Structure formats: structure tokens, C-alpha cells
């Protein structure tokens, strides 16, 4: 086997290099580099802390099977999964959460371990009309739960000598002319002075779909991971919306905001559902 090394550089970021296989870029391209399975498009998504530092929000992939995959940019990869439905615990077990996978019909999704060896769940998305869905909400206790973006991110993989060139060309093609969005808070409004945590809502739809502006953002209502309950209605909630042209047919909209309160877990995912009346 040959050793293939890809180095992606972003000058001006935190000094050093991130060569760990847990970095989201390495995880996102593993199917291609390690197993020779190409995908059409890959988009790296970053979070701007506003303090001259970028964090990995994650990597989004439009797969060859027409699924949408999202590899979160964990600072520390979780080794367990805890899940609740209507206040009742569903999962409490060891599970290395590698990525979330949205089915091609956009109706259901599941969480997956590295290499897709194990799957859990089939939560439904929320139909928004016009072939768009609210996929999930990602809540982050604070920005330190997201992986720091270094000046160099390194991906290393063993590849067969006869197939190395094809795999690297497929990787280059998947990144060609793709946007790498820099997600941020709404800077036109002052930061919250009380306790708060970051929240990102993910909306998927056909290329060019109208911007989603409704109030449902898959917030973690009634979550056992909240120190205090969320308000029933968010009034004048500053948000910032970002559009990712993930492929020639699929767009991804990521909505960023700060929600009031304290999150007791580093990161949580919330299935989309109608907010309480």
C-alpha cells in the first residue's frame, strides 16, 4: 500500500497542524480514500468565534447514494450516546457518533459510527413545503466544544498503488468550486449578557429554495440536557442565516443563533418538530 497525504492550509488560523484521524475532514473523506468510494460534493463549514479564531462546525457531504451526510466538528469525539423521546430515555450506550445521514427522500435520518458499521434511529424531518425539510438542530454548550481550525489540516490514508491517483482526483473534483461557509452569530445585535449557548438549525432543499424564515429551529425544548427550560416563544431572537450550495441539485441552509440558558452536555442534536403551542 502507498500512503496518501493531503494537507489543507488556511493561513492566519491557530498555529500548528491537525493530523488526527478524528478531525472532520479526515472522517468525511474516509469512505473515498480508505475504501475507494467517491462522492459528488464536499463542503467544509466553519464557525467564526469573533475572537480571531475559527472552529470546525463540520463537513457536509452529498454522497453518491444521494444522501446528505454531516460530520460534526467535535473538539472531543463522543464515545457514548444518550437519547430521549418525550422525556423517556431511548438510548444510553457506547456509540462513537461519526456523522448524521439524511436519506435521499429527505424524510428520515440516522446517526452512524465510523465506516457506517452501526446505525441508530430513524427520526423524521419536518416538512416545510416546497420540497424543503428542517433536518435537525445542533446545540453547543460553548464554542470550545467545537474543534479549533489549525493552519494546516492533514489527512493521511493507505491506498492501493493502482488506485491512488483516481482517489485523489475524485477528492479534488468533490471540492471543485464548492463554497466553504463561515458561519457566525448575528453581529448587528449585541451579544447576550445572560447565560446562553450556541444553536444551529439545518434546512435542506432543492437548489435555490426560498430562504427559510419561520420560527421553528429544532430548539432543544424539554431537553434533559438543559439546566433550565427554554421559553415557549423566542422574542426578537437575533439569527444569521447562511446558504451552502452543496451540489448542483441540493442546497443547505444553516441558521445560527444564541439561545438563553445553560447546556449541560457539550453538544446535543434535536430532531425537528413543531414548537410547543
N, C-alpha and C positions, 0 to 999 in steps of 0.2 A: 504494500500500500504506500502511496505517496501521502505527504502531509500538505494540505492546502491551508494557507493562512491568508485571511482578509483583514486589512486594517482600515478602519473608517476614522477619519480625522475631523475634529471640529475645533480649530484653533481658538484660543481665548477662554476655553472652559477650564474646569478644575484640572490642575496638573496631574500627570500620570496616565496610566493606561489601565483599561479594564479588560483583562483577558480571561475572566472567569466564564465557565460554560453556563453559569446562571444568568448572565446578562441577557436582556430580552432579545437583542439581535441574534445572539448565538442560538437561543431557543427557537426563534422564529424560522431560521434557515436550516435547522437540523434535518428536517424531512428532505430537503433538497441536497444538502452537502453530504449527509451521512447515508441517506437511503436512495438518492438519485431521483426523487420525486419533485418535479418542478411545480411552480405556481405562477399565475399571471402577474400579480402585483403585490408589492410590499411597501408599507408606509410607516416610517418611524415617527412617533408622536412624543413631543417633549412638553414639559411644564416649566414655565418661566416663574421662578420664585419672586422675581422683582428685586433680588439682592445679588445680582450679578452671578447667579448660579442657575444652571438648568438641571432638571431632574427628568428621568425617563417616566413618561406616563405609560408608554408601552409601544408595542409594534402591532399594527393591523395588517392582516394578510387576506387577499382574495384568493382562495385556493382553487386548484384545478377541478375540484368537485363542486365548485360554485358555492362553497361555504365561506362565511366571513369568520376569521379567527382573530382573537385579540390576546396578546401575550403581555400581561401587566408588568410594569417596571418595578417590581418589588425591590426594596433595599435588602430584604432577607426573605428568601423563598419560604412560604409556609409549609410545614410538614404535617399539619392536621387540618381538618375541615369540620366546622360546626355550622349546622344549618337549622333554621327554624321556619315553621309554617303556621301562621295564626297562633303564635305563642308556644307551639309544641315542637320539641326537638325532633328533627328528621335524621340528621347525620351527626355523629360525634366519633370520628375515626381518623386514623392516619391516612393522609392523602396529600401528595405533592401537587398542588394546583399549578399546572403549567400554563394552560390557556382556556379561554371560553370559546365555544364553537357554535355559531348560528347556522342552522340548517338552511339549505338553498331556498326552501319555500318561505323563509323568514318567520315561521310560526313558532318554532321551539328552538331551544338551545341547551347546551350541557357544558359541564366543566370536565377537563381532561388532564391526565397526568402526562409527563414527558413521553414522547413516542406514541401517544394515544393508546397506551396499554390499558387504561381504565377510564370509564366514563361514569359520571354521576348526574342524575336529574334530567328532567325534560320540562323546565318551566316554560310557560308560554310568553311570547312577546305581547305588547299592547298594540292593537291595530289602530293606526292614526288616520287611515284613509289615504287615498291616492297612492296605494301600494307601499306606504311607509309604515315602519314599526318603531316603537320605543323598545330597545333591546334590554338594557339594564342600567342601573345606577351604580357607580363606583364611588364609595366614600372613603376618605383617607384622614386618619386622625390628625396628622400634620405632614408637612412636606418631607420630613425626614424619613417617612415610611416609603418614599419613592427613591429609587436608585440614582445616585449622583452621576451626571454625564461627565466623563473624563475627556481629555483632549484626544485620546485615542481609545477606540473600542476595537478589540481584536477577536476574530472568530477563527478557530482552528479546528480542522476536521481531517480524519484519514479518508482518502478517496482512492479508488482503483486507478492505476496509471492510464488505463484505456478510456476512462470516462471523466477525468478531472477537468479537461477543457470544456466539455459540454456543460458540466455543472456550474463552472464559474461564469460561462456565457449566459446560462439561464438566470443566475443571480443578477448579473448586470442588466439583463433585459427586464427583470422584475422591478428594478429600481429606476429604469429609464423614464425621465420626465415625470416622476411621481413627486407629489408635494410632501414635505416633512413639516407638519404644522407645529407651531409653537403656541401651546395653549396657555392662557393666562387668566387671572382674575379680571374683573371689570375695574380698570384703573381710573375711570371717570368718577367713581364714588369713593369716599374714604373707607378704609378697612374697618371691620367690626372691632369695637373695643371690648366687647364681652367675649366669653368663650365661644369658639367656633371651630368647624372642621371643613375640609375641602370636599366638594361633591361634584361628580362629573356624570352627566346623562348622555347615553349613546343612542342616537337615532339613525336608522338605516333605511335607505330608499333608492329608487331609480335615479340615475344621473340627472342632475338639475332639479330635483324635487323642491317644492317651495319650503322656505325656512320654517322649521317648527318653532312656534312661539307660545304654545299653550302651557298652563302652569304645571301639568303633571311631569315630573322629572325623575320618577322612580326613587324618591327620597326614602330613607330607612324608617318609615313610620312604625311605631310599636316595636322597634328592634330591641332585643335584649342587650345589644352592644352599645346602646345609648345610656349615658348617665342620667339624663332627664328626657322626657318625651318631647318630640318636636311639636311646634304649634300646628294646629289644624290647617291654617292658611298662612302662607308666607306673604307678607305685605311689602311691596316695594323692594323685592329681592333683586339686588344687582347681579346680573349674569353677563357672561360673554360667550358668544356662540362662534364656533369655528367649523368650517366646511373642509372635508377631505375628499378629493376626487380619487376614490380608492381604485377604480378601474374604469374602463370605457362604458360600463353599464351601472355601476354601483357608487353611490356617494355615502359618506359617513358624516354626520353632524355631531359634534361634541360640545356640550353645554357645560360651562364651568361656573361655579358659584361657591359661596361660603354659607353653610347652614349653622344656625345657633346651637350651642351645646357642646358636649364632650363625647367623643367616640372612645369606647373602652378597648377596642381592637385596632391594630394598625391599619387594616383595610377590610372593608366589607363590600360584598356585592348584593344588590337588591333587585329582585325580579320586578319588572314594571307592572303596575296595577293602578287602578283608579284611586286617587287620594280619598281619605275619609270624608264623608259628607258632613 
